[in-house]
Amino acid sequence: MKSVKIVTIGGGSSYTPELIEGFIKRYDELPVRELWLVDIEEGKHKLEIVGNLAKRMVKKAGIPMKIYMTLDRQEALKDADFVTTQFRVGQLDAREKDELIPLKYGVIGQETNGPGGMFKALRTIPVIFDIIKDCEKLCPNAWIISFTNPSGINAEAVFRHTGWKKFIGLCNGPVNMIKDIEHILNVQDNDELDVKIGGINHMIYALDITLNGENANRKLIDTMIDQGNSESLKNIVDIPWSNEFLNSYGYLGIGYLRYYLQKQQMLEHCQEDAAKGQCRAQVVKKVEKELFEKYKDENLDVKPKELEQRGGAYYSDAACNLISSLYNDKGDIQVVDTLNKGAISNMPDDVVVEVSCKITKDGPVPIPVGELPLQTVGLIHQLKAFEILTTNVALSGNYDDALVAMTINPLVQSEITAKKILDEMLEAHKKYLPQFYK
């Protein structure tokens, strides 16, 4: 088997031990000879800590995988087979601003939805484009696997505004959704479960569920009503849906649906957390501080269980499974962000969707899932329009276009409010938005 070189941009992330664990578990089918962990000067300290833990994990596993740590992205990228991204421009301080500034104006603050998601995209997309420029020169045949949020908007930007084709957006949300379904339906090891998922990143639905050859869509909803409904995503408060709503809505959507269809309750919850100094970014800062203290322990040579509290549980299952399937031409089914190409029949072919795909050496092949249900499609089309407008603004830095993009977002829908949030967030993130300050 040809050995593999993988480069991880944002290698100092607290998620990295999960990635290392995934590569170790799959070494027999995915022989990674080199893993380069890349970060920037501000992340140097974390890179050293997590890189040393990675080396201890590999040594314990007894596999010939070399771990490299560097701040020189171009040095790392030369002849890479796969490039993964998991970086956060502005780090958690920027996320905290994304969450808290909109709340001042009565709008939900969240890192991938609403104004927060928009500004995370505006900071992130130019960096992804710079990475692609480096890849074009140094590893033109590499696959870029992007776990960087907002995953769907980033993928939309790449396919819409660059010529790079070997790009796949990735999220652990679908993995968690399927695990929820397995739990609700009490799926056993010898059962055959097939779940077709469709939508856009952080707004996906289980559109077709088959258990042992029989349709289980209705059974899932009825069981949720009987047993109470809950979510496994760590970063979203679990406000139950009413039985009447679930019964008529008829589909399980990802937990992010609550931000739109339980908007008032979610806003109040976010405001309460912020008042206590416990917005999600502040909670994650505390979790990360504790994690990195653990990572420093020279006796630690496994991924600590506490990492699951970070919200990225099963990242390795998503990222490492995807890379292994591309490498081995497995043809198995995974949910990724890629061009629609007719998979969702009531969305344009040339937009990025998050959908069940067959994974081959040539990339993901979307599986036709038919039309999105009427009760879901309006919200998804509105969010997709917002995403496309945001990708345009990420390139142009045009203020007027930014105002329109933010105003049409379903969490805002007020020109006056949008302008206030836009002005304050532009100033707060000025350091990371050069396109607006040419």
BELJONOR-V666910 format. One record per backbone hydrogen bond with DSSP energy under -0.5 kcal/mol. CO is the residue of the C=O (numbers start at 0). NH is the residue of the N-H. E is the energy in kcal/mol with one decimal. If there is no record, write none. Layout:
BEGIN
CO;NH;E + CO;NH;E
END
This chain:
BEGIN
3;5;-0.5 + 3;32;-2.1 + 3;33;-1.6 + 4;80;-2.5 + 4;81;-1.7 + 5;35;-2.7 + 6;8;-0.6 + 6;83;-3.2 + 7;9;-0.6 + 7;10;-0.7 + 7;37;-2.8 + 8;85;-2.7 + 9;12;-1.8 + 12;15;-1.4 + 14;17;-1.5 + 14;18;-1.3 + 15;19;-2.6 + 16;20;-2.5 + 17;21;-1.9 + 18;22;-2.2 + 19;23;-2.7 + 20;24;-2.4 + 21;25;-1.2 + 23;26;-1.5 + 25;28;-1.2 + 25;29;-2.4 + 29;31;-1.6 + 30;3;-2.4 + 30;32;-0.7 + 32;65;-2.6 + 33;5;-2.6 + 34;36;-0.6 + 34;67;-2.5 + 35;7;-3.3 + 35;37;-0.6 + 36;69;-2.2 + 37;9;-2.7 + 37;10;-3.0 + 39;42;-1.4 + 40;43;-1.6 + 42;46;-2.5 + 43;47;-2.2 + 44;48;-1.8 + 45;49;-2.9 + 46;50;-2.5 + 47;51;-2.0 + 48;52;-1.7 + 49;53;-2.4 + 50;54;-2.1 + 51;55;-1.9 + 52;56;-2.5 + 53;57;-2.4 + 54;58;-2.4 + 55;59;-2.4 + 56;60;-1.8 + 57;61;-1.2 + 57;62;-1.3 + 62;64;-1.8 + 63;65;-0.6 + 65;34;-2.8 + 65;67;-0.5 + 67;36;-3.4 + 69;38;-1.6 + 70;72;-0.9 + 71;75;-1.7 + 72;76;-2.2 + 73;77;-0.9 + 76;79;-2.3 + 80;142;-1.8 + 81;6;-2.3 + 82;144;-3.1 + 83;8;-3.3 + 84;146;-2.4 + 87;90;-2.2 + 89;93;-1.4 + 90;93;-0.8 + 90;94;-1.3 + 91;95;-2.3 + 92;96;-1.6 + 93;97;-2.3 + 94;98;-1.8 + 95;99;-2.5 + 96;100;-2.3 + 98;102;-0.7 + 99;103;-1.0 + 100;103;-1.0 + 101;104;-1.8 + 101;106;-1.9 + 102;105;-1.7 + 107;109;-0.6 + 112;109;-0.6 + 112;115;-0.6 + 112;116;-1.4 + 113;117;-2.1 + 114;118;-2.6 + 115;119;-2.1 + 116;120;-2.0 + 117;121;-2.3 + 118;122;-1.8 + 119;123;-1.8 + 120;124;-2.8 + 123;126;-0.6 + 123;127;-2.1 + 124;128;-2.4 + 125;129;-1.7 + 126;130;-2.3 + 127;131;-2.3 + 128;132;-2.1 + 129;133;-1.9 + 130;134;-2.5 + 131;135;-2.6 + 132;136;-1.0 + 133;137;-2.6 + 134;138;-2.3 + 137;78;-2.6 + 138;141;-2.1 + 142;82;-3.0 + 142;144;-0.6 + 143;145;-0.6 + 143;167;-2.5 + 144;84;-1.9 + 144;146;-0.7 + 145;169;-2.5 + 149;153;-2.5 + 150;154;-2.1 + 151;155;-2.4 + 152;156;-2.3 + 153;157;-2.1 + 154;158;-2.4 + 155;159;-2.0 + 156;160;-2.5 + 157;161;-1.6 + 164;166;-1.9 + 165;143;-2.8 + 167;145;-2.7 + 168;336;-2.7 + 171;175;-2.1 + 172;176;-2.5 + 173;177;-2.5 + 174;178;-2.0 + 175;179;-2.3 + 176;180;-2.4 + 177;181;-2.5 + 178;182;-2.1 + 179;183;-3.0 + 180;184;-2.6 + 181;186;-2.7 + 182;185;-0.8 + 187;190;-1.8 + 190;192;-0.6 + 191;211;-3.4 + 193;209;-2.9 + 194;196;-0.6 + 195;206;-1.9 + 195;207;-1.4 + 196;355;-2.0 + 197;204;-2.2 + 198;353;-2.4 + 199;202;-2.7 + 202;199;-1.6 + 203;253;-2.2 + 204;197;-1.9 + 204;206;-1.2 + 205;251;-0.5 + 207;195;-2.9 + 208;215;-3.5 + 208;216;-0.5 + 209;193;-2.8 + 209;211;-0.5 + 210;213;-1.6 + 213;210;-2.9 + 215;219;-2.2 + 216;220;-1.7 + 217;221;-2.9 + 218;222;-2.3 + 219;223;-2.3 + 220;224;-2.2 + 221;225;-2.2 + 222;226;-2.7 + 223;227;-1.6 + 232;235;-1.0 + 236;238;-1.3 + 237;239;-0.6 + 241;245;-2.6 + 242;246;-2.6 + 243;247;-1.7 + 244;248;-3.3 + 245;249;-2.2 + 250;252;-0.6 + 251;205;-2.5 + 253;256;-2.3 + 254;257;-2.0 + 255;258;-1.4 + 256;259;-1.4 + 256;260;-2.5 + 257;261;-1.9 + 261;265;-2.6 + 262;266;-2.6 + 263;267;-2.4 + 264;268;-2.2 + 265;269;-2.6 + 266;270;-2.6 + 267;271;-2.3 + 268;272;-2.5 + 269;273;-2.4 + 270;274;-2.2 + 271;275;-1.2 + 272;277;-3.5 + 273;276;-1.6 + 278;282;-2.2 + 279;283;-2.9 + 280;284;-2.2 + 281;285;-1.6 + 282;286;-2.4 + 283;287;-3.4 + 284;288;-2.4 + 285;289;-2.1 + 286;290;-2.5 + 287;291;-2.9 + 288;292;-1.5 + 289;293;-1.8 + 290;294;-2.9 + 291;295;-1.4 + 292;296;-0.5 + 293;296;-1.4 + 296;299;-1.8 + 303;306;-1.7 + 304;307;-1.9 + 305;308;-1.9 + 306;309;-2.0 + 306;311;-0.5 + 307;310;-1.1 + 311;314;-1.7 + 313;317;-1.8 + 314;318;-3.3 + 315;319;-1.9 + 315;320;-0.8 + 316;320;-0.7 + 317;321;-1.9 + 318;322;-2.3 + 319;323;-2.5 + 320;324;-2.4 + 321;325;-2.3 + 322;326;-2.6 + 323;327;-2.7 + 324;328;-0.8 + 324;329;-1.6 + 331;333;-0.5 + 331;358;-2.8 + 333;335;-0.6 + 333;356;-3.1 + 335;337;-0.6 + 335;354;-2.0 + 336;168;-2.0 + 337;352;-2.9 + 339;342;-2.0 + 342;344;-0.7 + 342;368;-2.7 + 342;369;-1.0 + 343;346;-1.5 + 347;350;-1.0 + 348;340;-2.6 + 350;339;-2.5 + 352;337;-2.2 + 352;354;-0.6 + 354;335;-1.8 + 355;366;-2.6 + 356;333;-2.4 + 356;358;-0.5 + 357;359;-0.6 + 357;364;-2.7 + 358;330;-2.7 + 358;331;-0.5 + 359;362;-2.0 + 362;359;-1.9 + 363;365;-0.6 + 364;357;-2.7 + 369;344;-1.4 + 372;375;-2.0 + 372;376;-1.9 + 373;377;-0.8 + 375;379;-1.7 + 376;380;-2.5 + 377;381;-2.0 + 378;382;-2.5 + 379;383;-2.5 + 380;384;-2.1 + 381;385;-2.0 + 382;386;-2.5 + 383;387;-2.5 + 384;388;-2.4 + 385;389;-2.2 + 386;390;-2.2 + 387;391;-1.8 + 388;392;-2.1 + 389;393;-2.2 + 390;394;-1.0 + 391;394;-0.6 + 391;395;-2.4 + 392;396;-2.9 + 396;398;-0.5 + 397;401;-1.9 + 398;402;-2.2 + 399;403;-1.8 + 400;404;-2.5 + 401;405;-2.5 + 402;406;-2.3 + 403;407;-2.1 + 404;408;-0.6 + 405;408;-0.8 + 406;412;-1.0 + 408;411;-2.3 + 408;412;-1.1 + 413;417;-2.9 + 414;418;-2.3 + 415;419;-1.7 + 416;420;-2.4 + 417;421;-3.1 + 418;422;-2.5 + 419;423;-1.9 + 420;424;-2.8 + 421;425;-2.5 + 422;426;-1.6 + 423;427;-2.4 + 424;428;-2.2 + 426;429;-1.1 + 428;431;-2.0 + 429;432;-1.5 + 432;435;-1.7 + 432;436;-0.5 + 433;436;-1.1
END
